[in-house]
Amino acid sequence: MLSRYRIIPLKSLSVDDLCNVLRSALQRDSLLIQTEVGVELADDVQALLSDHVIRRIADQADGDARMALNILETCCQFVASQTDK
């Protein structure tokens, strides 16, 4: 059955590559920096997500961009929930 599928091996991204992916997502994805009511949190998120924090997220993702973006999204949602209070 393997002959009917194309196997594409994926290589892990480096920490620097993941940091670039995360920074790009923060700049391009407006949903990451908005609360449910549409209040922009760009300053709060940028302040919280310093280079050290972005690098830590990249380290935890272990080369997986999807995991890194999920962690970033969770962090942004947490910041949004704390500023809503």
C-alpha positions in Angstrom: 0.0 0.0 0.0 2.9 2.3 0.5 3.3 2.6 -3.3 0.1 4.6 -3.6 1.3 7.3 -1.2 4.0 9.9 -1.6 6.2 10.1 1.5 7.6 13.5 2.2 10.1 13.6 5.0 9.9 16.8 7.0 12.9 18.1 8.8 12.8 20.0 12.1 13.3 23.7 11.9 16.1 25.4 13.8 15.3 27.6 16.8 16.3 30.7 14.7 13.9 29.6 11.9 11.1 29.1 14.4 11.8 32.6 15.9 11.4 34.1 12.5 8.1 32.2 11.9 6.8 33.5 15.3 7.9 37.1 14.7 6.3 37.0 11.2 3.0 35.6 12.7 3.0 38.4 15.2 3.4 41.0 12.5 1.0 39.5 10.0 -1.8 37.8 11.9 -4.1 40.4 13.4 -6.1 37.6 15.2 -3.1 36.8 17.3 -3.1 40.3 18.8 -6.8 40.9 19.2 -9.2 40.0 22.0 -12.6 38.5 21.4 -14.1 42.0 21.5 -11.6 43.3 19.0 -9.4 45.4 21.3 -5.9 45.4 19.9 -3.2 44.2 22.2 -0.2 44.9 20.0 1.7 46.8 22.6 1.0 44.4 25.4 1.8 41.4 23.3 5.0 42.8 21.9 6.1 43.8 25.4 5.3 40.4 26.8 6.8 38.5 24.0 10.3 39.7 24.1 13.1 38.0 22.2 13.8 35.8 25.2 10.2 34.6 25.3 10.0 34.0 21.6 13.2 32.0 21.8 11.8 30.0 24.7 8.6 29.2 22.7 10.8 28.1 19.8 12.9 25.9 22.1 9.7 24.2 23.5 8.4 23.6 20.0 11.3 21.2 19.3 11.5 22.2 15.6 7.8 22.0 14.9 6.4 25.3 13.5 2.8 24.3 14.1 3.5 23.6 17.8 5.3 26.9 18.1 2.4 28.8 16.6 -0.1 27.0 18.9 2.0 28.0 21.9 2.2 31.6 20.6 -1.6 31.7 20.2 -2.1 30.4 23.7 0.2 33.1 25.1 -1.7 35.8 23.2 -5.1 34.5 24.4 -3.7 34.5 28.0 -2.6 38.1 27.6 -6.0 39.0 26.2 -7.8 37.3 29.1 -5.7 39.1 31.7 -6.3 42.5 30.2 -10.1 41.9 30.0 -10.2 41.7 33.8 
